């Protein structure tokens, strides 16, 4: 039986779980502008627009920039920090696509949707 080295196994595991953790990126890339804006409005965010480049990280920042009655802090803050790191990595992979969308459509306007 071949023995798999620990660094390779760890890298493979991290690579496989990265898309599962990058919720902000997948939310902004797979949902319509109206759905993303409506979700952020429900969270009572103070953001008015969301850039399409590194949208997952921006989405998480907007969710954290919401009124205190709509966001429970504590362990949730740790999740958003972890998810923002994973989203940054996934956003980097999606950069060619998001640069095109940013150039073509501009920022996603939250207050106008």
Secondary structure as UniProt FT lines:
FT   HELIX           6..21
FT   HELIX           23..30
FT   HELIX           33..42
FT   TURN            43..44
FT   STRAND          49..50
FT   TURN            53..54
FT   HELIX           55..64
FT   HELIX           68..70
FT   HELIX           75..93
FT   HELIX           95..105
FT   STRAND          108..109
FT   TURN            111..112
//
